[in-house]
Amino acid sequence: MMTNSMIFRTEGQEVFAERTFDAPRELVFKAFTEAEHLKHWWGPRGWELTVCNIDFRPGGVWHYCMKCMDQNQGDFFGVEAWGKALYHEIVQGEKIVYSDYFSDAEGNTADDMPATEVTLTFIEQDGKTKVVNRALYASADAVKTVIDMGMQQGFTETWDRLAEYMASAQ
């Protein structure tokens, strides 16, 4: 079996990640847009999506909580990380554009944490799906902040979980 590694790079104010998943585009798109799919894979290993309220439409909001359930992660065990996305543009099966924020349980955005404009593109490739994530930050310093927080590892583990879920969901 071929391992499908993620391409991850930063360029100034942008972070790019891309990976090809062995699943049809329609299913991969649903995995990013429906709570019943997201709860199976969103977040790094050892973390679970304990709250996932999604209103998937332009102007709609996705408010969620990831909680560390892995006792082996030491100080992170029991920690909750809240996030919020505001959807701007949706092209069914092809593209999602949204603003991504750190937030609290009430959905208030954390102004002291970097927000990002995300464009997700889903490209059909012979029954597989290439996902390209382009994240635009306000500054190169904001990119450094999220990279220093472990963004690349988190992305890799999250997309590994997505690949495993896609294998079981078909």
N, C-alpha and C positions, 0 to 999 in steps of 0.2 A: 504494500500500500504506500502510495506516495504521500509524504508529509506535506501539508499545505501551509507553508509559513506565511506570516503576515509581513507586508512591507510597511515600515514605519519610518517617517522622516519628518524633520522640522525644517522650515524655511522661513526665516524672519518671524513674522507674526502668525504663521500658519503651521498646523500639524496635519500631516497626511497619514492615513492608514488605509491599506487595501488588502483584501484577501478574497480568494475564490472558495466558495462553499459548494459541496457536492449535493446540490438540491436545486429544484426548479425556482426560477425567479419569484413566482407568485407566493411560494411557501416562505422563502427568505424574507420577502417584503412583509408578509403577515407576522413573521417572528419579531419584527421591529415595531409593529403597530397594534398588536392585540395583547391584552393583559394575560390571557391564558397561555400565550406563547412566551412572553417576556419573563414571566415568573420562573420559567425553567432554566434560563441561561443568563439573565442580565446581572452583571457584577462579577468581581473576581472570585476565585475559588474560596470557599468557606463563607461566602456572603449570600444571603437570600433576600429576595424582593418581598418584604413583609407588607408593603403598601404599594398599590399600583392603580392609580386612578387616571384613566386615559380618555381624553375627548379628542379623537383623531380627526381633526378638520382644521382648515386654515382659521387661525384665531383661537383654536382650542388649546388646552393645557394638558400636559402629562405631569402629574405630581407623584413622586415615588419615594420609597425609603428602602435603602439597602442596610441590612443588619448583619454584623459578623456573628456567625453561629459556630465558628471553629475555635475551640478552646486552645488549640495549639498556636493561635495567632496572638497570644499574650495580651498585651494592653488593648489590642483591637477587639478582643472578645466582648460581645455585648454592645459594641459601639453602633450607633445608627448614623447613616449618612443620607441626608435628604437632598433630593434634586428636583428640578422643575424645568420643563421644556415648554416653550410657547411656539406653536406651529405657525409658519408663515406661508409656505407653499407645499402643495402635495400634488404629485403627478402619479396617479395610481400605478403601482408596480414598478415605477422607474426612479422617482426622486422624492426626497423629503428635505425641506429646509426649515430649520428651527433655531431659536435662541435657547441656549442651555445655561442654566444657573445652578449654583449651590443654593439651597433654601433651608427653611425650618419646617417643622411639622404643620404649621399653619399656611405654608406656601409663600411666606415672605422671603424675598431673595436676599442673599448675603452679599451686601455691597463691598465687603472687604475681600471677597474671593473673585477670581477671574471668571467672567462670563464669556461665552463663545458663540459665534454664529456657525452652525453646522450645516453642511450640505452632504447628504447621503445619496449616493447614486447606485442603482442596481442594474447591472449589465448582464444580459443573457449571453451565455457562452456554451453552446452545445449541451444544453440540459443542466449546466452548472450556472452559478451566479457569482459574478465578481461584484463585491461591495467596495465602494470607494468612499471614505469618510474624509471630508475636508473641513477642518476646524479653523476659523479665523478669530484671532484674539486681538485685543486692543493694542497690545505691544509685545515686543520680543521678551520683555520682563515677565509678562503674564504667561507666556509660553514656558519660560524657565521655571516659574512657580509650579505649574501643573506637572512638568517633567520631573522636577525635584520631589513632588508628592508621589511619584511612582506611576505616572500615567501610562508609560509604555508597558510595564508589567501588568497593570490592571486591564489595559486594552487586550493584551495577548491572552491573558487568562479568560477574559470575558468572551472573546471570539473563539477560543478553544472550546469553551462550554457551548457556544452556539453551534460549532461544527459537530460536537457530540450529540446535541439535541436534534439537529437536522438529520443525523444518521438514524436516530430512533423515531423521528416523527413521520417518516415516509412509509 
